Amino acid sequence: MTTFDAAIAAAVRRLEDAGVAEPRRDARLLLADLLECDVATVIAWPERCLDAETKAAFEARVARRGAREPVSRILGQREFWSLPFLLSPETLDPRPDSELLVASLLEEVEDRTAPLRLLDLGSGSGCLLLSLLSELPQGRGLGVDASIGAVRTARENAVRPGLAERAEFRLGNWCEGLQGSFDLIVCNPPYIPEAEVPALEAEVSQWEPQRALAGGPDGLESYRVILPELGRLLVPHGVAVFEHGPGQAGEIEGLLPQRDRWLIRRVADLAGHDRCLILAREEGSDKK
């Protein structure tokens, strides 16, 4: 019989050899999930033993992590905005940094009980739209994604927190075919220059869907498609938030159509780097 402590120690050695950044944390998470307990239990009872079947299952998980598969993909889900989200090969693994989009957009909402209409472009797992709807009890939202697998995953994620009646997920190409206007728009498009994708950490370059990462030669391909449509999709005084990469804010601002007038605010992440743009459409902008 192998104790928790011995199993963790062996896993840490293997993950260290594979170049995993936080091997002990990851090993504990993988074991705790397998045992259906919390990490505190794994730490508090190092002398407890694993049976042969559980030991083999744990070693299989460690091997997957050693191949640089992210813990969240091994577990099949990720927590975001305190909600659980299922993952699939077609969806990005939601990052804590992207919670800034949710927080920033909510700051722009004067009345969270209003019947707001939301749009999520490139909705992926649905984490952004569903997190916003969890804070806006009268809001209704539409998520659009070009991957049918992502759409299916988002629909399933809407069921878990009881948001399926207020969230619709649809297959589509950005703004193409969208009718009507929205109070709030959220978007985390692919913004990494395509030549830089292979150099990203293995957990990203090898395991994330490439179409959700690479934004063309300069990373701005998606913004060039979306921003010309933004004026017609936002109501007057409507607000949109976009995530972007380092140093891209000024270039994205330059892509905004001149026929519309915008109030623009840059939002920095905890490291002090510009992470997202808040765009508020002023009254009187041309909607043609």
PLY file of the C-alpha trace (Angstrom):
ply
format ascii 1.0
element vertex 288
property float x
property float y
property float z
element edge 287
property int vertex1
property int vertex2
end_header
0.00 0.00 0.00
1.22 3.49 -0.86
0.57 6.39 1.49
-0.70 9.77 0.36
2.68 11.25 1.29
4.67 8.71 -0.73
2.38 9.03 -3.75
2.66 12.82 -3.69
6.45 12.68 -3.32
6.81 10.36 -6.33
4.49 12.57 -8.36
6.45 15.70 -7.45
9.69 14.14 -8.66
8.12 13.15 -11.96
6.52 16.54 -12.51
9.70 18.40 -11.60
11.57 16.36 -14.21
8.91 17.35 -16.76
9.36 21.06 -16.00
5.96 21.60 -14.37
5.96 24.93 -12.50
4.07 23.93 -9.33
4.44 20.16 -9.04
3.35 19.72 -5.41
0.25 21.86 -5.79
-0.74 20.05 -8.98
-0.15 16.60 -7.50
-2.31 17.42 -4.50
-5.11 18.76 -6.69
-5.08 15.67 -8.88
-5.14 13.31 -5.90
-7.81 15.25 -4.00
-10.12 15.23 -7.00
-9.58 11.51 -7.51
-10.41 10.85 -3.85
-13.36 13.28 -3.98
-12.03 15.26 -1.05
-10.38 18.63 -0.60
-6.65 19.34 -0.68
-6.65 19.99 3.06
-7.57 16.35 3.65
-4.66 15.14 1.50
-2.29 17.37 3.48
-3.73 16.54 6.89
-3.63 12.73 6.49
-0.29 11.91 4.81
-0.25 8.41 6.36
-3.49 7.28 4.73
-3.04 4.70 2.00
-4.15 4.33 -1.60
-5.40 1.01 -2.86
-3.85 -0.39 -6.02
-6.63 0.83 -8.30
-6.54 4.41 -6.98
-2.74 4.45 -7.09
-2.79 3.42 -10.77
-5.42 6.06 -11.59
-3.37 8.73 -9.83
-0.20 7.73 -11.66
-2.08 7.96 -14.96
-3.15 11.49 -14.10
0.41 12.41 -13.14
1.64 11.07 -16.47
-0.84 13.32 -18.27
0.31 16.31 -16.24
3.90 15.35 -17.01
2.99 15.65 -20.68
2.05 19.25 -19.77
-1.67 18.72 -20.02
-3.17 21.38 -17.69
-4.70 20.24 -14.41
-8.03 21.80 -15.37
-8.22 19.71 -18.54
-7.36 16.54 -16.64
-10.13 17.34 -14.15
-12.44 18.42 -16.97
-13.45 21.71 -15.41
-12.25 25.06 -14.13
-13.69 27.44 -11.54
-14.25 30.98 -12.86
-16.04 33.78 -11.01
-16.79 31.18 -8.31
-18.75 29.06 -10.82
-17.72 25.63 -12.17
-17.23 25.40 -15.94
-16.84 22.23 -17.93
-14.07 22.27 -20.54
-13.78 20.60 -23.92
-11.03 20.50 -26.57
-12.84 23.31 -28.43
-12.90 25.74 -25.48
-10.21 27.88 -23.93
-9.32 27.13 -20.34
-10.73 30.21 -18.54
-7.93 32.21 -16.93
-8.29 34.21 -13.70
-7.03 37.28 -15.59
-10.17 37.20 -17.72
-12.32 37.77 -14.62
-11.20 41.38 -15.06
-13.57 41.65 -18.03
-16.51 40.61 -15.87
-15.58 42.92 -13.02
-14.90 45.88 -15.33
-18.17 45.51 -17.23
-20.18 45.18 -14.03
-18.67 48.46 -12.81
-20.33 50.14 -15.80
-23.80 48.87 -14.90
-25.80 51.41 -12.92
-28.76 49.13 -12.19
-27.97 45.44 -11.96
-31.67 44.59 -11.68
-32.45 46.08 -15.10
-33.56 43.77 -17.96
-30.28 44.12 -19.85
-29.46 42.33 -23.10
-25.94 40.88 -23.32
-23.81 39.60 -26.18
-20.69 37.44 -25.85
-18.66 37.19 -29.06
-16.47 34.10 -29.20
-18.19 32.68 -26.14
-16.17 29.46 -25.78
-17.11 27.74 -22.53
-19.63 30.51 -21.81
-17.71 31.61 -18.73
-17.90 35.35 -19.42
-21.58 35.53 -20.34
-22.72 33.17 -17.60
-20.64 34.94 -14.95
-22.22 38.25 -15.94
-25.73 36.78 -15.92
-25.12 35.39 -12.45
-24.74 39.02 -11.29
-27.55 40.45 -13.45
-30.72 38.58 -12.40
-32.97 40.18 -15.05
-30.42 40.05 -17.84
-30.61 37.79 -20.88
-27.67 36.88 -23.06
-26.57 35.52 -26.41
-23.23 33.78 -26.90
-21.81 33.25 -30.39
-18.97 30.91 -31.26
-17.62 29.42 -34.49
-17.11 25.98 -32.90
-20.10 23.68 -32.49
-18.21 21.84 -29.76
-17.80 25.07 -27.81
-21.48 25.90 -28.26
-22.47 22.49 -26.86
-20.15 22.92 -23.87
-21.48 26.41 -23.15
-25.07 25.18 -23.26
-24.22 22.49 -20.73
-22.45 25.02 -18.53
-25.57 27.19 -18.54
-27.61 24.38 -17.00
-25.42 23.85 -13.95
-25.96 27.29 -12.32
-29.59 27.48 -13.48
-28.99 30.07 -16.21
-30.15 28.09 -19.26
-33.45 29.98 -19.55
-31.63 33.30 -19.79
-28.63 32.28 -21.92
-28.69 31.27 -25.58
-25.59 29.94 -27.35
-25.46 29.93 -31.12
-23.06 28.83 -33.83
-21.83 31.86 -35.78
-18.96 33.90 -37.19
-18.51 36.92 -34.90
-21.20 39.52 -35.71
-22.39 37.95 -38.94
-26.19 37.74 -39.12
-26.78 39.30 -35.70
-29.88 41.47 -35.46
-30.98 43.98 -32.87
-28.86 45.77 -30.32
-27.37 45.01 -26.93
-26.73 46.88 -23.71
-23.51 45.04 -22.91
-21.01 43.24 -25.12
-18.11 41.15 -23.88
-15.39 39.65 -26.06
-12.13 37.80 -25.49
-11.00 37.25 -29.09
-7.81 35.52 -30.23
-5.13 38.22 -29.97
-1.77 36.47 -30.01
0.29 37.04 -33.19
0.30 33.66 -34.91
4.11 33.44 -35.07
4.27 33.70 -31.26
1.90 30.83 -30.49
4.49 28.00 -30.75
6.70 29.77 -28.19
3.99 29.90 -25.51
4.21 27.58 -22.52
3.38 24.00 -23.44
0.13 24.04 -21.45
-1.13 26.69 -23.86
0.55 25.96 -27.20
-0.12 22.21 -27.07
-3.49 22.01 -25.34
-5.52 25.12 -26.16
-7.57 25.35 -29.39
-5.37 27.20 -31.87
-8.26 29.13 -33.42
-8.93 30.68 -30.01
-5.31 31.83 -29.63
-3.91 33.06 -32.95
-5.19 36.44 -34.10
-3.41 36.65 -37.44
0.02 38.13 -38.19
-0.33 41.00 -35.69
-2.97 39.52 -33.39
-5.61 42.08 -34.43
-7.45 40.16 -37.14
-10.60 39.58 -35.06
-10.81 43.21 -33.94
-10.79 44.32 -37.58
-13.87 42.17 -38.17
-15.75 43.03 -34.98
-15.14 46.74 -34.37
-16.79 48.05 -37.57
-20.00 46.29 -36.42
-19.88 47.52 -32.85
-21.81 50.74 -33.39
-24.86 48.99 -34.81
-24.85 46.31 -32.10
-24.67 48.59 -29.08
-27.54 50.74 -27.86
-26.73 54.41 -27.15
-24.67 54.46 -23.98
-24.16 50.71 -24.34
-20.81 49.34 -23.17
-18.43 46.79 -24.63
-15.33 45.26 -23.09
-12.52 43.56 -25.02
-9.56 41.63 -23.70
-6.29 42.20 -25.54
-2.58 41.47 -25.40
0.35 43.58 -24.20
0.78 46.83 -26.09
-2.29 46.38 -28.30
-4.65 48.93 -26.73
-3.62 51.89 -28.89
-3.81 49.93 -32.11
-7.26 48.59 -31.22
-8.50 52.10 -30.43
-7.28 53.15 -33.87
-9.50 50.49 -35.47
-12.72 51.98 -34.09
-14.94 53.38 -36.87
-14.84 57.18 -37.05
-18.60 57.45 -37.66
-19.23 56.54 -34.01
-18.19 58.46 -30.92
-16.70 56.48 -28.05
-15.73 56.94 -24.45
-12.67 54.76 -23.98
-11.16 53.46 -20.76
-8.14 51.21 -20.45
-8.11 48.71 -17.58
-4.91 47.24 -16.17
-4.48 43.82 -14.56
-2.88 43.19 -11.16
0.57 43.30 -12.74
-0.12 46.81 -14.01
-0.38 45.83 -17.68
-3.24 47.03 -19.87
-5.53 44.00 -20.16
-8.86 45.19 -21.51
-10.62 48.11 -23.18
-13.96 49.51 -22.05
-15.83 51.16 -24.93
-18.99 53.16 -24.24
-21.05 54.27 -27.24
-22.17 57.89 -26.97
-25.64 59.15 -27.84
-25.91 60.38 -31.41
-23.40 57.97 -32.94
-24.26 56.82 -36.45
-25.83 53.33 -36.40
-25.81 52.83 -40.17
0 1
1 2
2 3
3 4
4 5
5 6
6 7
7 8
8 9
9 10
10 11
11 12
12 13
13 14
14 15
15 16
16 17
17 18
18 19
19 20
20 21
21 22
22 23
23 24
24 25
25 26
26 27
27 28
28 29
29 30
30 31
31 32
32 33
33 34
34 35
35 36
36 37
37 38
38 39
39 40
40 41
41 42
42 43
43 44
44 45
45 46
46 47
47 48
48 49
49 50
50 51
51 52
52 53
53 54
54 55
55 56
56 57
57 58
58 59
59 60
60 61
61 62
62 63
63 64
64 65
65 66
66 67
67 68
68 69
69 70
70 71
71 72
72 73
73 74
74 75
75 76
76 77
77 78
78 79
79 80
80 81
81 82
82 83
83 84
84 85
85 86
86 87
87 88
88 89
89 90
90 91
91 92
92 93
93 94
94 95
95 96
96 97
97 98
98 99
99 100
100 101
101 102
102 103
103 104
104 105
105 106
106 107
107 108
108 109
109 110
110 111
111 112
112 113
113 114
114 115
115 116
116 117
117 118
118 119
119 120
120 121
121 122
122 123
123 124
124 125
125 126
126 127
127 128
128 129
129 130
130 131
131 132
132 133
133 134
134 135
135 136
136 137
137 138
138 139
139 140
140 141
141 142
142 143
143 144
144 145
145 146
146 147
147 148
148 149
149 150
150 151
151 152
152 153
153 154
154 155
155 156
156 157
157 158
158 159
159 160
160 161
161 162
162 163
163 164
164 165
165 166
166 167
167 168
168 169
169 170
170 171
171 172
172 173
173 174
174 175
175 176
176 177
177 178
178 179
179 180
180 181
181 182
182 183
183 184
184 185
185 186
186 187
187 188
188 189
189 190
190 191
191 192
192 193
193 194
194 195
195 196
196 197
197 198
198 199
199 200
200 201
201 202
202 203
203 204
204 205
205 206
206 207
207 208
208 209
209 210
210 211
211 212
212 213
213 214
214 215
215 216
216 217
217 218
218 219
219 220
220 221
221 222
222 223
223 224
224 225
225 226
226 227
227 228
228 229
229 230
230 231
231 232
232 233
233 234
234 235
235 236
236 237
237 238
238 239
239 240
240 241
241 242
242 243
243 244
244 245
245 246
246 247
247 248
248 249
249 250
250 251
251 252
252 253
253 254
254 255
255 256
256 257
257 258
258 259
259 260
260 261
261 262
262 263
263 264
264 265
265 266
266 267
267 268
268 269
269 270
270 271
271 272
272 273
273 274
274 275
275 276
276 277
277 278
278 279
279 280
280 281
281 282
282 283
283 284
284 285
285 286
286 287
